[in-house]
């Protein structure tokens, strides 16, 4: 399994001093906690996800019955066992895009601005390195996910493209989609 050599579970200390643990999704154990996490997101947060968080079959298909050759989900779990963050690394099928991964990160409202999203993003980057991927992509809604865009930029993602007025909020306001890319360099040196 791709997670076996990745050092999970991994403890993280957030800016406020709280400890959370980062680890792969455990399908049988995490189903209820994942549903609780997704239900706990605000309606606005769920609106911008690229999957229907209210549909149990979609959630089960994505995060419970996932295929590790296609999708690797990780969760951040607090000391009470609640899922407070979710990250995914989606891999393309072999072929022309087999070296590319797509990442997504979602963090519970109470855990934002505590560096959790950055930690999850860093972990997904390391996972991609361990899997031999060469390019990572991420999509963000400008005006809605600006802190995530800034965090990705600090981790050497760059704007590859902007699709004007791609996303629409429930009130009809339109937002640009920012497609960001990170090139993973071969042969990082240890010191």
C-alpha positions, -999 to 999 in steps of 0.1 A, spaced: 0 0 0 14 35 -8 9 47 28 30 19 44 64 38 41 50 72 48 53 73 86 17 74 97 1 83 120 19 116 121 14 141 150 10 178 143 11 207 167 -11 236 154 -4 273 160 -28 273 190 -9 244 206 -35 218 199 -23 183 187 -39 165 158 -29 133 140 -25 129 103 -31 95 89 -47 76 60 -85 71 60 -95 39 77 -126 30 57 -145 9 82 -136 31 112 -138 66 97 -171 65 78 -192 82 105 -164 107 114 -160 116 77 -198 122 73 -198 142 105 -169 163 92 -185 170 59 -219 178 75 -201 202 99 -188 223 70 -208 254 63 -232 254 34 -209 278 16 -179 255 21 -198 225 8 -210 246 -22 -174 250 -35 -164 213 -31 -160 194 -64 -182 166 -51 -216 164 -35 -208 161 2 -245 156 10 -247 124 -11 -237 94 10 -230 73 -21 -206 99 -35 -188 103 -2 -185 65 2 -173 61 -34 -147 88 -29 -134 83 6 -146 50 20 -144 26 -10 -115 44 -26 -91 27 -50 -56 34 -38 -42 33 -73 -64 63 -81 -71 82 -49 -52 84 -16 -72 102 12 -57 113 44 -74 128 75 -64 150 104 -80 137 136 -82 156 169 -78 140 203 -115 134 205 -113 112 173 -131 138 151 -120 144 116 -110 180 113 -93 180 79 -93 160 48 -67 158 20 -66 138 -12 -40 129 -37 -57 118 -69 -34 100 -94 -41 98 -131 -42 65 -150 -9 54 -165 0 70 -198 7 105 -208 -6 119 -175 6 91 -152 32 114 -136 6 140 -125 -13 141 -92 -42 164 -82 -46 175 -46 -75 188 -26 -76 200 10 -106 208 32 -103 220 68 -130 224 94 -138 260 102 -126 259 137 -92 246 125 -85 272 98 -57 297 102 -39 272 125 -16 259 98 -35 226 94 -42 231 57 -6 239 51 5 207 70 -19 186 50 -7 202 18 30 195 28 21 159 36 4 154 2 35 168 -15 57 144 4 34 115 -5 36 125 -42 74 126 -40 74 91 -24 51 78 -53 74 93 -79 50 118 -93 65 148 -111 37 173 -112 10 183 -88 -21 204 -97 -46 221 -75 -77 243 -82 -88 272 -61 -117 297 -63 -102 332 -62 -120 354 -38 -132 324 -18 -100 304 -12 -74 332 -11 -56 319 20 -52 285 4 -38 302 -28 -13 320 -7 -3 289 12 2 270 -21 23 298 -35 46 296 -5 51 259 -12 62 266 -48 29 262 -66 25 287 -94 -5 299 -113 -7 280 -145 -40 293 -157 -70 314 -146 -104 306 -160 -125 338 -156 -159 336 -140 -158 298 -138 -174 293 -105 -207 307 -93 -219 311 -57 -255 305 -46 -264 342 -51 -251 342 -87 -218 360 -82 -190 346 -104 -154 338 -94 -123 329 -113 -108 294 -111 -71 294 -104 -53 263 -116 -20 260 -98 9 236 -105 39 224 -86 68 207 -103 84 181 -81 122 180 -86 139 147 -89 166 139 -64 161 161 -34 193 159 -13 193 149 24 214 167 49 
